[in-house]
């Protein structure tokens, strides 16, 4: 299993957000992995099985997602900064999304 996974839900339609580009970056900004959400709004493998301890960021291309639906949005992207502890086996980053608001939390 990938050390980091993600899930994007469109809170306006109440459906998974399919086709959202997602990127994972290291503390120094180096790209680690990128993917696109599947029909269930999930990215099951974003990066390697393990990561070193440190601060990372995951960026969701929300502007492109809404543009494809002809929906204006205030957020062209959403970036979540989070801290990895190497001894933790898995980090899941859900994103609840609407054109003018978002929420995220550490999932399991």
LOTISE-440493 format. One record per residue: residue number from 1; residue in one letter; x, y, z of N, C-alpha, C, O, CB in turn. Coordinates in nm, 3 decimals, padded with zeros to 5 digits. Glycine has a CB too. Example, Ala and Ser with C-alpha at 12.3 -4.5 7.8 and 13.67 -1.06 7.14 Angstrom:
+-----+------+---------+---------+---------+---------+---------+---------+---------+---------+---------+---------+---------+---------+---------+---------+---------+
! seq ! type !     nc1 !     nc2 !     nc3 !    cac1 !    cac2 !    cac3 !     cc1 !     cc2 !     cc3 !     oc1 !     oc2 !     oc3 !    cbc1 !    cbc2 !    cbc3 !
+-----+------+---------+---------+---------+---------+---------+---------+---------+---------+---------+---------+---------+---------+---------+---------+---------+
!   1 !    A !  01.319 ! -00.569 !  00.780 !  01.230 ! -00.450 !  00.780 !  01.320 ! -00.330 !  00.780 !  01.424 ! -00.332 !  00.846 !  01.131 ! -00.447 !  00.905 !
!   2 !    S !  01.285 ! -00.225 !  00.708 !  01.367 ! -00.106 !  00.714 !  01.290 !  00.003 !  00.787 !  01.341 !  00.114 !  00.804 !  01.408 ! -00.060 !  00.572 !
+-----+------+---------+---------+---------+---------+---------+---------+---------+---------+---------+---------+---------+---------+---------+---------+---------+
END
This chain:
+-----+------+---------+---------+---------+---------+---------+---------+---------+---------+---------+---------+---------+---------+---------+---------+---------+
! seq ! type !     nc1 !     nc2 !     nc3 !    cac1 !    cac2 !    cac3 !     cc1 !     cc2 !     cc3 !     oc1 !     oc2 !     oc3 !    cbc1 !    cbc2 !    cbc3 !
+-----+------+---------+---------+---------+---------+---------+---------+---------+---------+---------+---------+---------+---------+---------+---------+---------+
!   1 !    X !  00.084 ! -00.118 !  00.000 !  00.000 !  00.000 !  00.000 !  00.089 !  00.124 !  00.000 !  00.195 !  00.128 !  00.062 ! -00.096 !  00.000 !  00.122 !
!   2 !    X !  00.044 !  00.222 ! -00.069 !  00.112 !  00.352 ! -00.072 !  00.104 !  00.416 !  00.067 !  00.004 !  00.400 !  00.137 !  00.049 !  00.445 ! -00.179 !
!   3 !    X !  00.207 !  00.487 !  00.104 !  00.211 !  00.555 !  00.233 !  00.106 !  00.667 !  00.239 !  00.056 !  00.699 !  00.347 !  00.351 !  00.613 !  00.258 !
!   4 !    X !  00.073 !  00.725 !  00.124 ! -00.025 !  00.834 !  00.117 ! -00.133 !  00.798 !  00.017 ! -00.105 !  00.755 ! -00.095 !  00.043 !  00.968 !  00.078 !
!   5 !    X ! -00.258 !  00.815 !  00.058 ! -00.372 !  00.801 ! -00.031 ! -00.460 !  00.924 ! -00.015 ! -00.443 !  01.001 !  00.080 ! -00.453 !  00.669 !  00.001 !
!   6 !    X ! -00.554 !  00.944 ! -00.107 ! -00.641 !  01.061 ! -00.102 ! -00.781 !  01.025 ! -00.151 ! -00.800 !  00.924 ! -00.219 ! -00.583 !  01.177 ! -00.186 !
!   7 !    X ! -00.877 !  01.108 ! -00.116 ! -01.016 !  01.090 ! -00.159 ! -01.078 !  01.228 ! -00.171 ! -01.070 !  01.308 ! -00.077 ! -01.097 !  00.999 ! -00.058 !
!   8 !    X ! -01.140 !  01.257 ! -00.284 ! -01.203 !  01.387 ! -00.305 ! -01.352 !  01.366 ! -00.328 ! -01.393 !  01.288 ! -00.414 ! -01.138 !  01.462 ! -00.426 !
!   9 !    X ! -01.432 !  01.437 ! -00.250 ! -01.578 !  01.431 ! -00.263 ! -01.630 !  01.570 ! -00.297 ! -01.593 !  01.669 ! -00.234 ! -01.644 !  01.378 ! -00.133 !
!  10 !    X ! -01.717 !  01.577 ! -00.398 ! -01.781 !  01.702 ! -00.438 ! -01.902 !  01.720 ! -00.348 ! -02.003 !  01.651 ! -00.364 ! -01.822 !  01.700 ! -00.590 !
!  11 !    X ! -01.893 !  01.812 ! -00.253 ! -02.001 !  01.828 ! -00.155 ! -02.124 !  01.899 ! -00.212 ! -02.229 !  01.899 ! -00.148 ! -01.949 !  01.905 ! -00.036 !
!  12 !    X ! -02.111 !  01.959 ! -00.330 ! -02.228 !  02.021 ! -00.394 ! -02.318 !  01.914 ! -00.455 ! -02.440 !  01.917 ! -00.439 ! -02.183 !  02.121 ! -00.503 !
!  13 !    X ! -02.256 !  01.820 ! -00.524 ! -02.334 !  01.715 ! -00.591 ! -02.350 !  01.591 ! -00.504 ! -02.434 !  01.506 ! -00.533 ! -02.268 !  01.676 ! -00.722 !
!  14 !    X ! -02.270 !  01.580 ! -00.398 ! -02.277 !  01.463 ! -00.312 ! -02.218 !  01.339 ! -00.378 ! -02.256 !  01.227 ! -00.347 ! -02.419 !  01.436 ! -00.272 !
!  15 !    X ! -02.124 !  01.362 ! -00.470 ! -02.065 !  01.250 ! -00.544 ! -01.912 !  01.257 ! -00.537 ! -01.855 !  01.361 ! -00.504 ! -02.112 !  01.252 ! -00.692 !
!  16 !    X ! -01.847 !  01.145 ! -00.568 ! -01.701 !  01.148 ! -00.576 ! -01.656 !  01.243 ! -00.687 ! -01.721 !  01.255 ! -00.790 ! -01.646 !  01.007 ! -00.600 !
!  17 !    X ! -01.543 !  01.309 ! -00.665 ! -01.487 !  01.400 ! -00.764 ! -01.388 !  01.322 ! -00.851 ! -01.273 !  01.301 ! -00.812 ! -01.418 !  01.523 ! -00.696 !
!  18 !    X ! -01.433 !  01.281 ! -00.965 ! -01.352 !  01.202 ! -01.058 ! -01.263 !  01.293 ! -01.141 ! -01.305 !  01.401 ! -01.183 ! -01.443 !  01.116 ! -01.151 !
!  19 !    X ! -01.139 !  01.249 ! -01.165 ! -01.050 !  01.320 ! -01.256 ! -00.977 !  01.439 ! -01.199 ! -00.929 !  01.523 ! -01.275 ! -01.126 !  01.364 ! -01.371 !
!  20 !    X ! -00.967 !  01.449 ! -01.066 ! -00.892 !  01.558 ! -01.004 ! -00.744 !  01.520 ! -01.001 ! -00.708 !  01.414 ! -00.949 ! -00.945 !  01.590 ! -00.860 !
!  21 !    X ! -00.659 !  01.605 ! -01.058 ! -00.515 !  01.580 ! -01.052 ! -00.466 !  01.606 ! -00.910 ! -00.505 !  01.703 ! -00.846 ! -00.439 !  01.670 ! -01.155 !
!  22 !    X ! -00.379 !  01.515 ! -00.862 ! -00.328 !  01.524 ! -00.726 ! -00.176 !  01.507 ! -00.732 ! -00.126 !  01.418 ! -00.802 ! -00.393 !  01.416 ! -00.632 !
!  23 !    X ! -00.103 !  01.590 ! -00.660 !  00.043 !  01.582 ! -00.659 !  00.094 !  01.580 ! -00.515 !  00.043 !  01.651 ! -00.429 !  00.106 !  01.700 ! -00.736 !
!  24 !    X !  00.194 !  01.497 ! -00.491 !  00.260 !  01.488 ! -00.361 !  00.401 !  01.540 ! -00.375 !  00.475 !  01.500 ! -00.465 !  00.259 !  01.341 ! -00.307 !
!  25 !    X !  00.439 !  01.631 ! -00.283 !  00.572 !  01.690 ! -00.286 !  00.643 !  01.674 ! -00.153 !  00.580 !  01.672 ! -00.047 !  00.564 !  01.838 ! -00.323 !
!  26 !    X !  00.776 !  01.663 ! -00.161 !  00.862 !  01.653 ! -00.043 !  00.877 !  01.789 !  00.023 !  00.835 !  01.890 ! -00.032 !  00.999 !  01.596 ! -00.082 !
!  27 !    X !  00.938 !  01.790 !  00.142 !  00.958 !  01.917 !  00.213 !  01.033 !  02.022 !  00.131 !  01.008 !  02.141 !  00.148 !  01.032 !  01.893 !  00.340 !
!  28 !    X !  01.124 !  01.979 !  00.044 !  01.201 !  02.075 ! -00.036 !  01.132 !  02.112 ! -00.167 !  01.190 !  02.184 ! -00.249 !  01.338 !  02.019 ! -00.064 !
!  29 !    X !  01.009 !  02.064 ! -00.188 !  00.935 !  02.095 ! -00.310 !  00.953 !  01.996 ! -00.422 !  00.891 !  02.010 ! -00.528 !  00.973 !  02.228 ! -00.357 !
!  30 !    X !  01.037 !  01.896 ! -00.402 !  01.060 !  01.794 ! -00.504 !  00.934 !  01.710 ! -00.523 !  00.872 !  01.667 ! -00.426 !  01.179 !  01.704 ! -00.465 !
!  31 !    X !  00.898 !  01.688 ! -00.648 !  00.782 !  01.604 ! -00.678 !  00.811 !  01.459 ! -00.642 !  00.915 !  01.404 ! -00.679 !  00.744 !  01.615 ! -00.828 !
!  32 !    X !  00.719 !  01.399 ! -00.569 !  00.731 !  01.257 ! -00.531 !  00.642 !  01.172 ! -00.619 !  00.684 !  01.067 ! -00.667 !  00.696 !  01.237 ! -00.383 !
!  33 !    X !  00.518 !  01.218 ! -00.639 !  00.423 !  01.139 ! -00.718 !  00.308 !  01.227 ! -00.762 !  00.282 !  01.332 ! -00.704 !  00.371 !  01.019 ! -00.637 !
!  34 !    X !  00.240 !  01.184 ! -00.866 !  00.118 !  01.250 ! -00.910 !  00.022 !  01.143 ! -00.961 !  00.064 !  01.035 ! -01.003 !  00.146 !  01.357 ! -01.021 !
!  35 !    X ! -00.105 !  01.175 ! -00.956 ! -00.208 !  01.081 ! -00.997 ! -00.336 !  01.159 ! -01.024 ! -00.340 !  01.282 ! -01.012 ! -00.232 !  00.970 ! -00.889 !
!  36 !    X ! -00.438 !  01.088 ! -01.061 ! -00.570 !  01.147 ! -01.085 ! -00.673 !  01.062 ! -01.012 ! -00.663 !  00.939 ! -01.010 ! -00.602 !  01.156 ! -01.239 !
!  37 !    X ! -00.772 !  01.129 ! -00.953 ! -00.874 !  01.053 ! -00.882 ! -00.952 !  00.962 ! -00.976 ! -00.981 !  00.999 ! -01.090 ! -00.970 !  01.147 ! -00.809 !
!  38 !    X ! -00.986 !  00.844 ! -00.927 ! -01.059 !  00.744 ! -01.006 ! -01.210 !  00.774 ! -01.002 ! -01.250 !  00.875 ! -00.945 ! -01.030 !  00.601 ! -00.952 !
!  39 !    X ! -01.293 !  00.689 ! -01.061 ! -01.438 !  00.716 ! -01.061 ! -01.500 !  00.726 ! -00.921 ! -01.608 !  00.784 ! -00.905 ! -01.509 !  00.608 ! -01.137 !
!  40 !    X ! -01.432 !  00.671 ! -00.820 ! -01.479 !  00.681 ! -00.683 ! -01.417 !  00.801 ! -00.611 ! -01.435 !  00.816 ! -00.490 ! -01.449 !  00.553 ! -00.607 !
!  41 !    X ! -01.343 !  00.886 ! -00.685 ! -01.280 !  01.003 ! -00.627 ! -01.156 !  00.973 ! -00.546 ! -01.110 !  01.056 ! -00.468 ! -01.378 !  01.073 ! -00.542 !
!  42 !    X ! -01.100 !  00.853 ! -00.563 ! -00.988 !  00.809 ! -00.481 ! -00.856 !  00.802 ! -00.558 ! -00.853 !  00.780 ! -00.679 ! -01.018 !  00.674 ! -00.421 !
!  43 !    X ! -00.748 !  00.822 ! -00.484 ! -00.613 !  00.793 ! -00.532 ! -00.559 !  00.690 ! -00.434 ! -00.527 !  00.722 ! -00.320 ! -00.520 !  00.925 ! -00.540 !
!  44 !    X ! -00.550 !  00.566 ! -00.480 ! -00.509 !  00.456 ! -00.392 ! -00.358 !  00.446 ! -00.377 ! -00.310 !  00.384 ! -00.282 ! -00.563 !  00.326 ! -00.445 !
!  45 !    X ! -00.283 !  00.504 ! -00.468 ! -00.138 !  00.495 ! -00.461 ! -00.078 !  00.629 ! -00.501 ! -00.072 !  00.665 ! -00.619 ! -00.083 !  00.382 ! -00.552 !
!  46 !    X ! -00.035 !  00.702 ! -00.401 !  00.029 !  00.831 ! -00.426 !  00.166 !  00.828 ! -00.358 !  00.181 !  00.870 ! -00.243 ! -00.060 !  00.951 ! -00.373 !
!  47 !    X !  00.263 !  00.779 ! -00.430 !  00.397 !  00.772 ! -00.376 !  00.434 !  00.633 ! -00.327 !  00.360 !  00.537 ! -00.346 !  00.412 !  00.869 ! -00.265 !
!  48 !    X !  00.549 !  00.625 ! -00.265 !  00.605 !  00.497 ! -00.224 !  00.535 !  00.438 ! -00.101 !  00.445 !  00.500 ! -00.044 !  00.752 !  00.513 ! -00.196 !
!  49 !    X !  00.577 !  00.319 ! -00.062 !  00.522 !  00.252 !  00.056 !  00.564 !  00.319 !  00.186 !  00.494 !  00.309 !  00.286 !  00.564 !  00.108 !  00.057 !
!  50 !    X !  00.678 !  00.387 !  00.184 !  00.723 !  00.457 !  00.304 !  00.777 !  00.595 !  00.267 !  00.822 !  00.619 !  00.154 !  00.832 !  00.374 !  00.378 !
!  51 !    X !  00.771 !  00.684 !  00.363 !  00.828 !  00.818 !  00.349 !  00.909 !  00.847 !  00.475 !  00.877 !  00.798 !  00.583 !  00.717 !  00.926 !  00.327 !
!  52 !    X !  01.012 !  00.926 !  00.461 !  01.088 !  00.972 !  00.576 !  01.004 !  01.072 !  00.655 !  00.916 !  01.137 !  00.600 !  01.223 !  01.035 !  00.533 !
!  53 !    X !  01.033 !  01.083 !  00.783 !  00.965 !  01.182 !  00.865 !  00.990 !  01.321 !  00.809 !  01.100 !  01.350 !  00.760 !  01.011 !  01.172 !  01.013 !
!  54 !    X !  00.890 !  01.406 !  00.817 !  00.904 !  01.543 !  00.769 !  00.773 !  01.601 !  00.725 !  00.668 !  01.537 !  00.735 !  01.003 !  01.549 !  00.656 !
!  55 !    X !  00.778 !  01.723 !  00.677 !  00.660 !  01.794 !  00.630 !  00.646 !  01.773 !  00.479 !  00.743 !  01.787 !  00.404 !  00.667 !  01.946 !  00.664 !
!  56 !    X !  00.526 !  01.740 !  00.437 !  00.496 !  01.715 !  00.295 !  00.376 !  01.799 !  00.257 !  00.309 !  01.857 !  00.343 !  00.470 !  01.564 !  00.267 !
!  57 !    X !  00.349 !  01.803 !  00.128 !  00.228 !  01.872 !  00.084 !  00.165 !  01.793 ! -00.031 !  00.233 !  01.731 ! -00.113 !  00.259 !  02.017 !  00.039 !
!  58 !    X !  00.034 !  01.798 ! -00.030 ! -00.044 !  01.736 ! -00.135 ! -00.130 !  01.846 ! -00.197 ! -00.196 !  01.922 ! -00.126 ! -00.133 !  01.616 ! -00.080 !
!  59 !    X ! -00.128 !  01.856 ! -00.330 ! -00.201 !  01.962 ! -00.399 ! -00.305 !  01.899 ! -00.490 ! -00.276 !  01.808 ! -00.567 ! -00.106 !  02.052 ! -00.481 !
!  60 !    X ! -00.427 !  01.950 ! -00.479 ! -00.540 !  01.906 ! -00.560 ! -00.570 !  02.014 ! -00.663 ! -00.587 !  02.130 ! -00.626 ! -00.664 !  01.876 ! -00.471 !
!  61 !    X ! -00.578 !  01.979 ! -00.789 ! -00.605 !  02.075 ! -00.898 ! -00.755 !  02.099 ! -00.909 ! -00.820 !  02.050 ! -01.002 ! -00.548 !  02.023 ! -01.033 !
!  62 !    X ! -00.808 !  02.172 ! -00.815 ! -00.953 !  02.194 ! -00.807 ! -01.005 !  02.286 ! -00.917 ! -01.118 !  02.270 ! -00.964 ! -00.989 !  02.251 ! -00.672 !
!  63 !    X ! -00.924 !  02.382 ! -00.959 ! -00.968 !  02.474 ! -01.064 ! -00.997 !  02.401 ! -01.194 ! -01.098 !  02.428 ! -01.260 ! -00.862 !  02.581 ! -01.088 !
!  64 !    X ! -00.911 !  02.309 ! -01.231 ! -00.931 !  02.229 ! -01.353 ! -01.057 !  02.143 ! -01.342 ! -01.132 !  02.128 ! -01.438 ! -00.809 !  02.140 ! -01.381 !
!  65 !    X ! -01.079 !  02.087 ! -01.223 ! -01.198 !  02.004 ! -01.200 ! -01.325 !  02.086 ! -01.223 ! -01.415 !  02.041 ! -01.295 ! -01.197 !  01.946 ! -01.056 !
!  66 !    X ! -01.334 !  02.206 ! -01.163 ! -01.454 !  02.288 ! -01.179 ! -01.464 !  02.347 ! -01.320 ! -01.575 !  02.360 ! -01.373 ! -01.454 !  02.401 ! -01.076 !
!  67 !    X ! -01.353 !  02.382 ! -01.381 ! -01.356 !  02.436 ! -01.517 ! -01.415 !  02.334 ! -01.614 ! -01.488 !  02.371 ! -01.706 ! -01.214 !  02.476 ! -01.562 !
!  68 !    X ! -01.385 !  02.208 ! -01.594 ! -01.439 !  02.102 ! -01.680 ! -01.590 !  02.089 ! -01.664 ! -01.656 !  02.029 ! -01.749 ! -01.373 !  01.968 ! -01.647 !
!  69 !    X ! -01.645 !  02.146 ! -01.558 ! -01.790 !  02.143 ! -01.532 ! -01.854 !  02.279 ! -01.554 ! -01.970 !  02.300 ! -01.518 ! -01.817 !  02.095 ! -01.389 !
!  70 !    X ! -01.778 !  02.372 ! -01.613 ! -01.825 !  02.509 ! -01.636 ! -01.875 !  02.573 ! -01.508 ! -01.975 !  02.644 ! -01.507 ! -01.935 !  02.510 ! -01.741 !
!  71 !    X ! -01.802 !  02.547 ! -01.399 ! -01.838 !  02.599 ! -01.268 ! -01.729 !  02.692 ! -01.219 ! -01.615 !  02.649 ! -01.203 ! -01.861 !  02.483 ! -01.166 !
!  72 !    X ! -01.760 !  02.819 ! -01.196 ! -01.658 !  02.908 ! -01.140 ! -01.619 !  02.862 ! -01.000 ! -01.699 !  02.803 ! -00.928 ! -01.708 !  03.054 ! -01.137 !
!  73 !    X ! -01.495 !  02.889 ! -00.962 ! -01.448 !  02.853 ! -00.829 ! -01.353 !  02.959 ! -00.776 ! -01.288 !  03.030 ! -00.854 ! -01.379 !  02.715 ! -00.831 !
!  74 !    X ! -01.346 !  02.970 ! -00.647 ! -01.257 !  03.064 ! -00.582 ! -01.117 !  03.005 ! -00.564 ! -01.020 !  03.079 ! -00.549 ! -01.313 !  03.106 ! -00.447 !
!  75 !    X ! -01.107 !  02.873 ! -00.567 ! -00.982 !  02.803 ! -00.540 ! -00.929 !  02.733 ! -00.664 ! -00.984 !  02.630 ! -00.704 ! -01.001 !  02.702 ! -00.428 !
!  76 !    X ! -00.823 !  02.784 ! -00.725 ! -00.766 !  02.716 ! -00.841 ! -00.694 !  02.588 ! -00.802 ! -00.676 !  02.498 ! -00.884 ! -00.669 !  02.808 ! -00.913 !
!  77 !    X ! -00.654 !  02.581 ! -00.675 ! -00.596 !  02.458 ! -00.622 ! -00.611 !  02.459 ! -00.471 ! -00.631 !  02.564 ! -00.409 ! -00.446 !  02.443 ! -00.664 !
!  78 !    X ! -00.601 !  02.341 ! -00.413 ! -00.601 !  02.328 ! -00.267 ! -00.476 !  02.252 ! -00.229 ! -00.453 !  02.141 ! -00.276 ! -00.731 !  02.254 ! -00.215 !
!  79 !    X ! -00.394 !  02.312 ! -00.145 ! -00.272 !  02.248 ! -00.097 ! -00.284 !  02.222 !  00.051 ! -00.316 !  02.311 !  00.130 ! -00.148 !  02.335 ! -00.127 !
!  80 !    X ! -00.258 !  02.098 !  00.089 ! -00.263 !  02.057 !  00.228 ! -00.121 !  02.022 !  00.272 ! -00.057 !  01.935 !  00.213 ! -00.361 !  01.935 !  00.249 !
!  81 !    X ! -00.073 !  02.090 !  00.373 !  00.058 !  02.061 !  00.431 !  00.035 !  01.968 !  00.550 ! -00.055 !  01.991 !  00.631 !  00.133 !  02.194 !  00.475 !
!  82 !    X !  00.114 !  01.863 !  00.560 !  00.098 !  01.769 !  00.671 !  00.234 !  01.711 !  00.709 !  00.329 !  01.714 !  00.631 ! -00.001 !  01.655 !  00.633 !
!  83 !    X !  00.240 !  01.660 !  00.830 !  00.364 !  01.606 !  00.884 !  00.358 !  01.454 !  00.890 !  00.262 !  01.396 !  00.942 !  00.392 !  01.663 !  01.024 !
!  84 !    X !  00.461 !  01.390 !  00.836 !  00.472 !  01.245 !  00.835 !  00.567 !  01.202 !  00.945 !  00.676 !  01.258 !  00.961 !  00.520 !  01.194 !  00.697 !
!  85 !    X !  00.527 !  01.103 !  01.020 !  00.614 !  01.034 !  01.114 !  00.644 !  00.898 !  01.050 !  00.551 !  00.821 !  01.024 !  00.548 !  01.019 !  01.259 !
!  86 !    X !  00.769 !  00.869 !  01.025 !  00.808 !  00.749 !  00.949 !  00.749 !  00.621 !  01.006 !  00.722 !  00.527 !  00.931 !  00.958 !  00.738 !  00.945 !
!  87 !    X !  00.729 !  00.615 !  01.136 !  00.677 !  00.492 !  01.195 !  00.529 !  00.470 !  01.169 !  00.478 !  00.359 !  01.189 !  00.701 !  00.493 !  01.344 !
!  88 !    X !  00.459 !  00.573 !  01.124 !  00.318 !  00.558 !  01.086 !  00.309 !  00.486 !  00.953 !  00.386 !  00.517 !  00.862 !  00.247 !  00.697 !  01.078 !
!  89 !    X !  00.220 !  00.392 !  00.939 !  00.212 !  00.310 !  00.819 !  00.140 !  00.377 !  00.703 !  00.169 !  00.349 !  00.587 !  00.145 !  00.182 !  00.852 !
!  90 !    X !  00.045 !  00.467 !  00.733 ! -00.042 !  00.516 !  00.626 ! -00.099 !  00.653 !  00.661 ! -00.133 !  00.681 !  00.776 ! -00.157 !  00.418 !  00.600 !
!  91 !    X ! -00.107 !  00.737 !  00.560 ! -00.171 !  00.868 !  00.573 ! -00.276 !  00.879 !  00.464 ! -00.247 !  00.862 !  00.346 ! -00.068 !  00.984 !  00.562 !
!  92 !    X ! -00.400 !  00.909 !  00.505 ! -00.510 !  00.926 !  00.410 ! -00.558 !  01.070 !  00.421 ! -00.588 !  01.118 !  00.530 ! -00.627 !  00.824 !  00.438 !
!  93 !    X ! -00.564 !  01.140 !  00.306 ! -00.600 !  01.282 !  00.304 ! -00.729 !  01.300 !  00.225 ! -00.725 !  01.308 !  00.102 ! -00.485 !  01.368 !  00.243 !
!  94 !    X ! -00.844 !  01.306 !  00.292 ! -00.970 !  01.333 !  00.225 ! -00.990 !  01.483 !  00.205 ! -00.945 !  01.565 !  00.286 ! -01.086 !  01.275 !  00.305 !
!  95 !    X ! -01.057 !  01.518 !  00.096 ! -01.089 !  01.658 !  00.067 ! -01.238 !  01.665 !  00.033 ! -01.284 !  01.601 ! -00.060 ! -01.001 !  01.715 ! -00.050 !
!  96 !    X ! -01.311 !  01.745 !  00.110 ! -01.452 !  01.773 !  00.081 ! -01.453 !  01.908 !  00.011 ! -01.405 !  02.007 !  00.064 ! -01.542 !  01.773 !  00.212 !
!  97 !    X ! -01.509 !  01.910 ! -00.109 ! -01.488 !  02.022 ! -00.199 ! -01.618 !  02.083 ! -00.250 ! -01.712 !  02.012 ! -00.285 ! -01.404 !  01.978 ! -00.315 !
!  98 !    X ! -01.620 !  02.215 ! -00.253 ! -01.724 !  02.289 ! -00.324 ! -01.654 !  02.406 ! -00.393 ! -01.536 !  02.431 ! -00.364 ! -01.840 !  02.339 ! -00.227 !
!  99 !    X ! -01.722 !  02.478 ! -00.482 ! -01.654 !  02.586 ! -00.554 ! -01.600 !  02.698 ! -00.466 ! -01.505 !  02.767 ! -00.504 ! -01.747 !  02.644 ! -00.655 !
! 100 !    X ! -01.659 !  02.717 ! -00.348 ! -01.620 !  02.831 ! -00.266 ! -01.585 !  02.793 ! -00.123 ! -01.579 !  02.878 ! -00.034 ! -01.730 !  02.931 ! -00.264 !
! 101 !    X ! -01.562 !  02.664 ! -00.100 ! -01.522 !  02.617 !  00.033 ! -01.461 !  02.478 !  00.021 ! -01.489 !  02.405 ! -00.074 ! -01.642 !  02.616 !  00.131 !
! 102 !    X ! -01.378 !  02.444 !  00.119 ! -01.327 !  02.307 !  00.125 ! -01.295 !  02.273 !  00.270 ! -01.279 !  02.361 !  00.354 ! -01.202 !  02.290 !  00.036 !
! 103 !    X ! -01.287 !  02.144 !  00.296 ! -01.252 !  02.094 !  00.427 ! -01.168 !  01.968 !  00.409 ! -01.187 !  01.893 !  00.313 ! -01.378 !  02.066 !  00.513 !
! 104 !    X ! -01.077 !  01.947 !  00.500 ! -00.992 !  01.829 !  00.494 ! -00.966 !  01.781 !  00.636 ! -00.984 !  01.855 !  00.733 ! -00.859 !  01.859 !  00.420 !
! 105 !    X ! -00.924 !  01.657 !  00.648 ! -00.893 !  01.599 !  00.778 ! -00.803 !  01.479 !  00.755 ! -00.785 !  01.434 !  00.641 ! -01.022 !  01.558 !  00.855 !
! 106 !    X ! -00.745 !  01.427 !  00.861 ! -00.666 !  01.306 !  00.848 ! -00.760 !  01.186 !  00.857 ! -00.821 !  01.161 !  00.961 ! -00.554 !  01.298 !  00.958 !
! 107 !    X ! -00.770 !  01.113 !  00.748 ! -00.855 !  00.995 !  00.744 ! -00.778 !  00.872 !  00.785 ! -00.663 !  00.877 !  00.829 ! -00.914 !  00.976 !  00.606 !
! 108 !    X ! -00.846 !  00.759 !  00.768 ! -00.780 !  00.633 !  00.800 ! -00.799 !  00.533 !  00.688 ! -00.750 !  00.420 !  00.697 ! -00.834 !  00.575 !  00.931 !
+-----+------+---------+---------+---------+---------+---------+---------+---------+---------+---------+---------+---------+---------+---------+---------+---------+
END
